[in-house]
Amino acid sequence: MLALGGTAYAESAPQTASLATLKGRFGFNWYNAASKEKCVRVDDKLLKEFQKNYQCDLEEKSNSASGKPQVACTRKDDSKQYVIFKTKALCEEERETQMANSED
């Protein structure tokens, strides 16, 4: 029994540890209009929200509007998706690129 509990813990610990790497990065919910969003710092509160209600793809991709590397966390009900960058400057560049490309 103890081994099973240890195994379950071992399986969930890497996901928590991996999500912890997002702390201090900056992101915004790109499902909303970029002009209505601000780049926010991933703090403990947002990190807990990601752990509880989001599925995060931590593999960096460069498929953003700015072409800068980012990861994404999508709310389980698919109502929000945060694109997350290593710095606030990269986050702002993405947000501004999306605003420039929007048809609003």
LUMGU-885570 format. One record per residue (C-alpha): chain; residue number from 1; x, y, z. Coordinates in steps of 0.5 Angstrom, whole numbers. Layout:
R  ch    i   east  north     up
R   A  NUM      X      Y      Z
...
***
This chain:
R  ch    i   east  north     up
R   A    1      0      0      0
R   A    2      5      5      2
R   A    3      9      3     -5
R   A    4      3      5     -9
R   A    5      2     12     -5
R   A    6      9     13     -6
R   A    7      8     11    -14
R   A    8      2     16    -14
R   A    9      6     22    -11
R   A   10     12     20    -15
R   A   11      8     21    -22
R   A   12      5     27    -19
R   A   13     11     31    -17
R   A   14     14     32    -23
R   A   15      8     35    -26
R   A   16      8     40    -20
R   A   17     15     41    -21
R   A   18     15     43    -28
R   A   19      9     48    -27
R   A   20     13     51    -22
R   A   21     18     53    -27
R   A   22     13     58    -30
R   A   23     13     62    -23
R   A   24     16     69    -25
R   A   25     14     68    -32
R   A   26      9     73    -36
R   A   27      3     71    -40
R   A   28     -4     73    -42
R   A   29    -10     70    -44
R   A   30    -10     70    -51
R   A   31    -17     68    -52
R   A   32    -19     75    -50
R   A   33    -18     81    -55
R   A   34    -10     83    -54
R   A   35    -12     90    -53
R   A   36    -16     88    -47
R   A   37    -11     84    -43
R   A   38     -5     85    -40
R   A   39      2     81    -39
R   A   40      1     78    -32
R   A   41      7     75    -28
R   A   42      6     68    -26
R   A   43      5     68    -18
R   A   44      3     63    -13
R   A   45     -4     65    -14
R   A   46     -4     64    -21
R   A   47      1     58    -21
R   A   48     -5     54    -16
R   A   49    -10     56    -21
R   A   50     -6     53    -27
R   A   51     -5     47    -22
R   A   52    -12     46    -21
R   A   53    -16     48    -27
R   A   54    -11     48    -33
R   A   55     -8     43    -37
R   A   56     -1     46    -39
R   A   57      4     44    -45
R   A   58     11     46    -42
R   A   59     14     44    -49
R   A   60     16     51    -52
R   A   61     14     53    -58
R   A   62     15     58    -63
R   A   63      8     59    -66
R   A   64      6     65    -63
R   A   65      4     71    -67
R   A   66     11     74    -65
R   A   67     15     68    -67
R   A   68     18     68    -60
R   A   69     18     62    -55
R   A   70     12     61    -51
R   A   71      9     55    -47
R   A   72      1     55    -46
R   A   73     -4     53    -41
R   A   74    -11     52    -43
R   A   75    -17     52    -38
R   A   76    -20     45    -37
R   A   77    -27     48    -40
R   A   78    -23     51    -46
R   A   79    -25     58    -44
R   A   80    -18     61    -43
R   A   81    -11     60    -45
R   A   82     -5     63    -43
R   A   83      1     64    -47
R   A   84      7     65    -42
R   A   85     14     68    -44
R   A   86     20     68    -40
R   A   87     20     75    -40
R   A   88     15     81    -39
R   A   89     18     84    -45
R   A   90     17     78    -50
R   A   91     10     78    -47
R   A   92      9     85    -49
R   A   93     12     84    -56
R   A   94      7     78    -57
R   A   95      1     82    -54
R   A   96      3     88    -59
R   A   97      4     84    -65
R   A   98     -3     81    -64
R   A   99     -6     87    -63
R   A  100     -3     90    -69
R   A  101     -6     84    -73
R   A  102    -13     84    -70
R   A  103    -18     86    -75
R   A  104    -22     90    -69
***
